[in-house]
Amino acid sequence: MALSQGLPIQNDDAEIVAKVLAGDTAAYATLVARYRAQFGRYAVRMLGTREDAEEALQDAFLRAYRSLAKCDDPERFGSWLFRILANRCRTAGTRRGRRDKTFVRDEVALMDAAQQHPAEREAWREEIDRALMMLEPEQREAFLLKHVEDLGYEEMAEITGVGVSALKMRVKRACERLRVLLQEVQG
């Protein structure tokens, strides 16, 4: 087993889950470290603020920890945790539904998220982020899972609990809506 700064490096989620379930609660920190950045980026993009995203992310990690024994396939812990986070983001978004969500409120968080994902074009970042926040939450979620997190439709279906054909339609409609919104910015 390799060591990094005196800590064992674990490559297998199932092995870490087994250790946590056996009483090594500190091993859970490895899973948190492994998924925090990617899932945090997703939460910021879904919710629009660093504070809301951090709250949803912490809640997801806590819920996953408390329910770890219910994780049917520890090899797919990441997908299971992502499903919990997606549900927490939906709940947070619904709670905020009455607030104005036209524009992203935390530009610094979105800049950080965009910098962590170099495929995005810098010149369009602000317009893209605003356009994303103008999408219906279901469309935004599907678009982010497909085109930002680069998941396949089967994994998306597993995370969201929505059928593949419905997800394809959501992604298609999100792309069409984004195209219209971004053309308005250009034109």
BAFI-3210 file (N, C-alpha, C; in Angstrom, 3 decimals, decimal comma, padded with zeros to 6 digits):
// residues 187
n [1|2|3|4|5|6|7|8|9|10|11|12|13|14|15|16|17|18|19|20|21|22|23|24|25|26|27|28|29|30|31|32|33|34|35|36|37|38|39|40|41|42|43|44|45|46|47|48|49|50|51|52|53|54|55|56|57|58|59|60|61|62|63|64|65|66|67|68|69|70|71|72|73|74|75|76|77|78|79|80|81|82|83|84|85|86|87|88|89|90|91|92|93|94|95|96|97|98|99|100|101|102|103|104|105|106|107|108|109|110|111|112|113|114|115|116|117|118|119|120|121|122|123|124|125|126|127|128|129|130|131|132|133|134|135|136|137|138|139|140|141|142|143|144|145|146|147|148|149|150|151|152|153|154|155|156|157|158|159|160|161|162|163|164|165|166|167|168|169|170|171|172|173|174|175|176|177|178|179|180|181|182|183|184|185|186|187]
n.u [000,850|000,669|002,121|001,252|002,369|002,445|-000,063|-002,141|-002,736|-005,719|-007,275|-009,632|-012,994|-014,804|-013,212|-012,526|-015,063|-015,715|-013,832|-014,703|-017,233|-016,388|-015,569|-013,492|-013,706|-012,261|-011,373|-013,307|-012,747|-011,045|-012,748|-014,311|-012,362|-011,738|-014,050|-014,936|-014,125|-015,026|-017,794|-018,492|-018,143|-020,205|-022,427|-022,250|-022,770|-025,345|-026,798|-025,936|-024,744|-021,920|-022,347|-024,873|-024,245|-022,164|-023,551|-025,394|-023,578|-022,183|-024,340|-024,996|-022,655|-022,797|-025,290|-024,709|-022,680|-024,076|-025,829|-024,309|-024,208|-026,355|-025,578|-025,715|-023,887|-020,792|-018,601|-019,493|-019,675|-019,234|-021,155|-023,458|-023,224|-023,292|-025,908|-027,245|-026,320|-027,378|-030,101|-030,175|-029,466|-031,670|-033,683|-032,794|-032,916|-035,649|-036,619|-035,599|-037,026|-038,864|-037,354|-035,612|-033,967|-032,608|-030,020|-026,707|-025,556|-023,064|-020,381|-017,611|-017,386|-018,349|-016,425|-014,202|-015,106|-015,268|-012,592|-011,551|-012,400|-011,160|-012,123|-014,088|-014,781|-013,143|-014,008|-016,765|-017,746|-019,239|-021,649|-022,534|-022,863|-024,911|-026,912|-027,236|-028,365|-030,816|-032,174|-034,690|-034,695|-034,539|-033,653|-031,204|-029,842|-029,675|-028,197|-025,771|-024,872|-024,457|-022,839|-020,955|-020,102|-019,685|-021,033|-022,494|-025,710|-026,926|-025,689|-026,462|-029,213|-029,272|-028,369|-030,253|-032,743|-034,431|-035,753|-033,805|-034,612|-036,116|-034,124|-032,458|-034,134|-034,353|-031,710|-031,453|-033,406|-032,355|-029,959|-030,978|-032,327|-030,208|-028,720|-030,420|-030,511|-027,809|-027,385|-028,918|-027,342|-025,128|-026,238]
n.v [-001,158|002,157|005,164|008,482|011,391|010,158|009,004|006,291|005,559|005,093|003,376|002,236|002,609|000,834|-000,563|001,467|002,190|-000,198|-000,113|002,132|001,275|-000,738|000,616|002,455|005,487|007,709|007,107|007,916|010,504|010,307|009,637|011,948|013,855|012,875|013,335|015,936|018,364|018,011|017,471|019,694|021,688|021,026|021,460|024,237|025,195|024,253|025,530|028,163|029,785|029,935|029,507|028,199|025,954|024,812|024,173|022,252|020,329|019,605|018,573|016,415|014,804|014,232|012,909|010,703|009,490|008,805|006,952|004,983|002,195|001,465|001,673|-000,027|-000,887|-000,579|-000,227|001,624|003,972|006,718|007,395|006,869|008,751|011,045|010,967|011,447|014,056|015,376|015,185|016,727|019,203|019,644|019,844|022,105|023,974|024,002|025,016|027,547|028,454|030,564|032,791|035,217|033,915|034,675|035,650|034,566|034,633|034,544|035,353|034,957|032,336|030,964|031,680|030,403|027,752|027,544|027,860|025,543|023,802|023,572|023,403|025,186|028,237|031,192|033,799|033,597|032,852|034,291|034,914|032,376|031,222|032,826|032,256|029,514|029,601|030,566|028,495|025,931|024,153|021,294|020,963|022,328|020,722|018,259|019,103|019,954|017,554|015,992|017,555|018,991|017,478|015,242|012,747|009,585|008,740|006,576|006,526|009,045|008,632|006,823|008,434|010,543|009,325|009,504|008,604|007,491|008,432|010,686|012,225|012,657|014,283|016,465|017,397|018,036|020,076|021,911|022,569|023,750|025,962|027,299|027,956|029,835|031,815|032,564|033,459|035,745|037,323|037,694|039,008]
n.w [000,000|-000,914|000,443|001,308|002,520|004,990|005,141|004,170|000,738|-000,848|-003,408|-003,994|-003,687|-002,457|-000,655|001,139|002,084|003,384|005,460|006,882|007,698|009,336|011,512|011,293|011,266|010,442|007,926|006,203|005,511|003,354|001,261|001,215|000,505|-002,018|-003,593|-003,157|-004,612|-007,329|-006,945|-005,508|-007,419|-009,175|-007,475|-007,001|-009,549|-009,921|-007,905|-007,710|-005,732|-003,572|-000,853|-000,666|-002,152|-000,640|001,683|000,698|-000,206|002,174|003,586|001,944|002,168|004,909|005,098|003,484|004,983|007,339|006,270|005,189|005,436|003,926|001,347|-001,459|-003,408|-002,881|-004,573|-006,341|-004,947|-005,458|-007,449|-005,997|-003,917|-005,504|-006,401|-003,995|-003,514|-005,778|-005,217|-002,860|-003,917|-005,589|-003,653|-002,224|-004,273|-004,784|-002,386|-002,581|-004,650|-004,720|-004,678|-006,668|-009,379|-011,618|-012,129|-011,375|-008,087|-006,887|-008,201|-007,912|-006,971|-009,210|-011,073|-009,968|-010,206|-012,981|-013,667|-012,701|-014,545|-017,447|-020,081|-020,655|-022,328|-021,609|-022,339|-022,602|-020,198|-018,128|-019,473|-020,166|-017,645|-016,580|-018,448|-017,951|-015,393|-016,032|-017,118|-016,722|-013,625|-013,896|-016,518|-016,385|-014,539|-015,974|-018,227|-017,026|-015,829|-018,120|-019,961|-018,470|-016,246|-017,683|-017,861|-018,760|-020,204|-018,889|-016,364|-015,520|-015,335|-013,253|-011,168|-011,062|-011,101|-013,185|-016,362|-019,231|-021,802|-021,120|-019,946|-022,134|-023,641|-021,931|-021,943|-024,634|-024,877|-023,089|-024,370|-026,696|-025,575|-024,322|-026,577|-027,813|-025,801|-025,655|-028,241|-028,173|-026,534|-028,143|-030,336]
ca.u [000,000|001,478|001,897|001,364|002,428|002,166|-001,399|-002,263|-003,510|-006,715|-007,778|-010,868|-014,054|-015,388|-012,292|-012,659|-016,387|-015,621|-013,088|-015,573|-018,265|-015,743|-015,265|-012,439|-014,445|-011,331|-011,207|-014,318|-012,099|-010,486|-013,850|-014,655|-011,313|-011,798|-015,210|-015,311|-013,939|-015,930|-019,184|-018,658|-018,306|-021,558|-023,392|-022,211|-023,436|-026,777|-027,457|-025,588|-023,944|-020,991|-022,944|-025,898|-023,557|-021,446|-024,556|-025,887|-022,480|-021,990|-025,503|-024,874|-021,614|-023,305|-026,328|-024,039|-021,991|-025,079|-026,527|-023,304|-024,560|-027,393|-024,964|-025,779|-022,726|-019,703|-017,725|-020,077|-019,947|-019,278|-022,467|-024,446|-023,086|-023,739|-027,371|-027,644|-026,065|-028,352|-031,357|-030,019|-029,513|-033,066|-034,416|-032,370|-033,449|-037,090|-036,798|-035,260|-037,825|-039,580|-036,395|-035,203|-032,805|-032,215|-028,580|-025,903|-025,250|-021,691|-019,534|-016,296|-017,510|-018,477|-015,111|-013,388|-015,603|-014,892|-011,148|-011,275|-012,869|-010,542|-012,760|-014,982|-014,114|-013,123|-014,752|-018,207|-018,074|-020,321|-022,890|-022,944|-023,354|-026,226|-027,855|-027,513|-029,275|-032,131|-032,822|-035,470|-033,753|-034,370|-032,824|-029,858|-029,248|-029,338|-027,125|-024,519|-024,425|-024,013|-021,809|-019,915|-019,571|-019,352|-021,594|-023,339|-027,127|-027,267|-025,262|-027,340|-030,495|-029,062|-028,223|-031,455|-033,974|-035,229|-035,458|-032,821|-035,238|-036,468|-032,877|-032,027|-034,991|-033,967|-030,434|-031,741|-034,110|-031,405|-029,049|-031,739|-032,589|-028,920|-028,380|-031,239|-030,067|-026,475|-027,508|-029,429|-026,197|-024,305|-026,872]
ca.v [000,000|003,359|006,172|009,878|012,218|009,310|008,430|005,306|005,948|004,092|003,572|001,509|003,123|-000,258|-000,848|002,555|002,036|-001,325|000,344|003,033|000,444|-001,547|001,468|003,435|006,659|008,652|006,742|008,636|011,727|009,992|009,751|013,367|014,503|012,381|013,817|017,295|019,391|017,762|017,609|021,092|022,440|020,728|022,108|025,684|025,445|023,985|026,407|029,549|030,460|029,077|029,168|027,169|024,749|024,225|023,581|021,032|019,361|019,096|017,747|015,163|013,988|013,777|011,899|009,502|008,865|008,200|005,879|004,211|000,769|001,268|001,750|-001,398|-001,209|000,315|000,074|002,786|004,963|008,047|007,574|006,893|010,060|012,051|010,915|012,146|015,483|015,886|015,343|017,867|020,406|019,832|020,319|023,487|024,785|024,127|025,931|028,886|028,701|031,837|033,884|035,526|033,118|035,046|035,797|033,901|035,607|034,418|035,315|034,422|030,876|030,473|031,818|029,302|026,513|027,546|027,679|024,139|023,052|024,397|023,295|026,322|029,403|032,303|034,972|033,371|032,290|034,998|034,753|030,970|031,005|033,466|031,488|028,276|029,883|030,882|027,232|025,227|023,355|019,941|021,076|022,705|019,533|017,309|019,691|019,909|016,164|015,490|018,320|019,495|016,332|014,262|011,441|008,943|008,807|005,526|006,990|010,167|008,056|006,238|009,535|011,378|008,555|009,873|007,720|007,936|009,232|011,991|012,965|013,102|015,399|017,613|017,910|018,653|021,343|022,823|023,055|024,676|027,187|027,984|028,513|031,043|032,815|033,051|034,231|037,054|038,065|038,039|039,776]
ca.w [000,000|-001,029|001,464|000,907|003,722|006,127|005,066|003,094|-000,438|-001,168|-004,759|-004,157|-002,819|-001,676|000,449|002,109|002,691|004,321|006,640|007,653|008,322|010,384|012,656|010,997|010,784|009,816|006,520|005,419|005,017|002,038|000,304|001,131|-000,282|-003,390|-004,341|-002,767|-005,650|-008,457|-006,538|-005,125|-008,674|-009,640|-006,579|-007,265|-010,825|-009,781|-006,937|-008,010|-004,713|-002,836|000,443|-000,874|-002,624|000,499|002,565|000,060|-000,246|003,530|003,908|001,183|002,797|006,204|004,850|002,978|006,118|008,227|005,567|004,455|005,439|002,917|000,012|-001,964|-004,242|-002,462|-005,719|-007,019|-003,916|-006,069|-008,081|-004,912|-003,283|-006,471|-006,375|-002,770|-003,731|-006,756|-004,476|-001,946|-004,759|-005,990|-002,482|-001,965|-005,366|-004,582|-001,262|-003,057|-005,843|-004,680|-004,850|-008,043|-009,747|-012,974|-012,228|-010,369|-007,061|-006,408|-009,392|-007,567|-006,933|-010,573|-011,722|-009,465|-010,799|-014,395|-013,767|-012,447|-015,703|-018,486|-021,395|-020,882|-022,893|-020,654|-022,811|-022,511|-018,888|-017,446|-020,228|-020,054|-016,288|-016,461|-019,262|-017,217|-014,281|-016,585|-017,493|-015,712|-012,829|-014,435|-017,719|-015,948|-013,944|-017,041|-019,033|-016,255|-015,694|-019,420|-020,659|-017,581|-015,507|-018,720|-017,516|-019,749|-019,850|-017,918|-015,044|-015,195|-014,930|-011,929|-010,208|-010,964|-011,008|-014,356|-017,485|-020,219|-022,863|-020,545|-019,776|-023,465|-024,015|-021,104|-022,451|-025,934|-024,648|-022,440|-025,421|-027,548|-024,821|-024,171|-027,894|-027,981|-024,833|-026,009|-029,476|-027,786|-026,009|-029,300|-031,369]
c.u [000,903|001,132|002,087|001,271|002,026|000,793|-001,466|-003,127|-004,443|-007,245|-009,178|-011,918|-014,613|-014,518|-012,418|-014,002|-016,354|-014,893|-013,963|-016,632|-017,699|-015,316|-014,173|-013,084|-013,538|-011,134|-012,210|-013,744|-011,484|-011,556|-014,267|-013,640|-011,395|-012,905|-015,557|-015,219|-014,936|-017,380|-019,486|-018,885|-019,721|-022,584|-023,423|-022,962|-024,941|-027,472|-027,083|-024,807|-023,071|-021,625|-023,986|-025,254|-022,847|-022,420|-025,079|-024,823|-022,240|-023,135|-025,416|-023,816|-022,100|-024,358|-025,705|-023,345|-022,985|-025,758|-025,571|-023,623|-025,622|-026,857|-024,838|-024,544|-021,581|-018,701|-018,199|-020,482|-020,089|-020,618|-023,568|-024,421|-023,584|-025,267|-027,904|-027,467|-027,081|-029,707|-031,298|-030,081|-030,935|-033,882|-034,070|-032,926|-034,942|-037,386|-036,554|-036,131|-038,527|-038,637|-036,056|-033,924|-032,325|-030,704|-027,896|-025,459|-023,792|-020,752|-018,166|-016,329|-017,610|-017,169|-014,198|-013,801|-015,190|-013,403|-010,761|-011,682|-012,406|-011,214|-013,664|-014,185|-014,277|-014,025|-016,262|-018,663|-019,276|-021,658|-023,426|-023,527|-024,730|-027,281|-028,218|-028,513|-030,675|-032,881|-033,706|-034,497|-033,504|-033,479|-031,387|-029,140|-028,797|-028,169|-025,781|-023,991|-023,835|-022,776|-020,729|-019,278|-019,245|-019,815|-022,389|-024,782|-027,530|-026,884|-026,115|-028,688|-030,397|-029,018|-029,540|-032,735|-034,931|-034,813|-034,503|-033,461|-035,636|-035,223|-032,354|-032,845|-034,633|-032,665|-030,653|-032,404|-033,201|-030,455|-029,750|-031,960|-031,293|-028,505|-029,139|-030,737|-028,721|-026,474|-028,041|-028,289|-025,324|-024,938|-027,523]
c.v [001,230|004,338|007,557|010,731|011,398|008,670|007,406|005,847|004,807|004,365|003,003|002,026|002,023|-000,595|000,216|002,456|000,913|-000,911|001,242|002,221|-000,432|-000,690|002,501|004,681|007,674|008,343|007,476|009,930|011,508|010,121|011,212|014,088|014,114|013,063|015,287|018,308|019,221|018,005|019,029|021,965|022,249|021,491|023,622|025,991|025,191|025,057|027,881|030,294|029,444|028,620|028,055|025,849|024,045|023,542|022,261|019,935|018,758|018,172|016,398|014,245|013,420|012,690|010,588|008,764|008,129|006,989|004,927|002,722|000,451|001,367|000,321|-001,824|-000,257|000,634|001,331|003,865|006,360|008,338|007,673|008,252|011,165|012,112|011,647|013,647|016,083|016,102|016,538|019,171|020,688|020,398|021,775|024,416|025,010|025,107|027,371|029,310|030,033|033,018|034,065|034,775|033,472|035,107|035,068|034,951|035,574|034,242|034,704|032,901|030,305|030,618|030,682|027,984|026,433|027,314|026,238|023,268|023,811|024,329|024,483|027,492|030,590|033,455|034,829|032,966|032,979|034,809|033,330|030,707|031,629|032,689|030,173|028,509|030,240|029,626|026,735|024,330|021,945|019,950|021,408|021,487|018,552|017,823|019,597|018,492|015,647|016,229|018,912|018,342|015,160|012,844|010,894|008,957|007,744|005,955|008,175|009,656|007,466|007,331|010,258|010,598|008,850|008,960|008,345|008,818|010,610|012,844|013,481|014,309|016,648|018,237|018,632|020,020|022,371|023,411|024,059|026,006|027,992|028,646|029,830|032,153|033,409|033,807|035,633|037,922|038,552|039,104|041,030]
c.w [000,000|000,086|000,884|002,159|004,942|006,121|003,949|001,962|-000,790|-002,564|-004,939|-003,164|-001,916|-000,466|001,540|002,834|003,722|005,602|007,517|008,389|009,442|011,574|012,435|010,394|010,095|008,325|005,627|004,838|003,638|000,966|000,127|000,260|-001,755|-004,201|-004,106|-003,905|-006,800|-008,072|-006,084|-006,347|-009,213|-008,792|-006,799|-008,545|-010,738|-008,942|-007,089|-006,957|-003,996|-001,516|000,301|-001,298|-001,477|001,457|001,988|000,067|001,139|003,937|003,198|001,804|004,137|006,027|004,356|004,120|007,012|007,598|004,854|004,394|004,389|001,494|-000,521|-002,740|-003,901|-003,574|-006,445|-006,000|-004,513|-006,715|-007,037|-004,219|-004,214|-006,495|-005,137|-002,951|-004,698|-006,079|-003,521|-002,737|-005,217|-004,836|-002,190|-003,037|-005,232|-003,461|-001,695|-004,215|-005,870|-004,853|-006,325|-008,349|-011,153|-013,125|-011,089|-009,363|-006,608|-007,592|-009,096|-007,549|-008,336|-011,340|-011,282|-010,101|-012,266|-014,553|-013,502|-013,631|-016,962|-019,852|-021,697|-021,427|-021,954|-021,078|-022,627|-021,120|-018,225|-018,161|-020,116|-018,662|-016,086|-017,252|-018,559|-016,095|-014,764|-017,040|-016,357|-014,935|-013,388|-015,679|-017,334|-015,377|-015,025|-017,881|-018,297|-016,108|-017,002|-019,930|-019,774|-016,814|-016,427|-018,377|-018,691|-019,277|-018,837|-016,507|-014,581|-014,681|-013,526|-010,864|-009,984|-010,734|-012,150|-015,503|-018,501|-021,286|-022,354|-020,354|-021,109|-023,914|-023,212|-021,598|-023,775|-025,752|-023,978|-023,477|-026,329|-026,847|-024,634|-025,480|-028,116|-027,056|-025,210|-027,331|-029,176|-027,257|-027,158|-030,160|-030,995]
res [m|a|l|s|q|g|l|p|i|q|n|d|d|a|e|i|v|a|k|v|l|a|g|d|t|a|a|y|a|t|l|v|a|r|y|r|a|q|f|g|r|y|a|v|r|m|l|g|t|r|e|d|a|e|e|a|l|q|d|a|f|l|r|a|y|r|s|l|a|k|c|d|d|p|e|r|f|g|s|w|l|f|r|i|l|a|n|r|c|r|t|a|g|t|r|r|g|r|r|d|k|t|f|v|r|d|e|v|a|l|m|d|a|a|q|q|h|p|a|e|r|e|a|w|r|e|e|i|d|r|a|l|m|m|l|e|p|e|q|r|e|a|f|l|l|k|h|v|e|d|l|g|y|e|e|m|a|e|i|t|g|v|g|v|s|a|l|k|m|r|v|k|r|a|c|e|r|l|r|v|l|l|q|e|v|q|g]
***
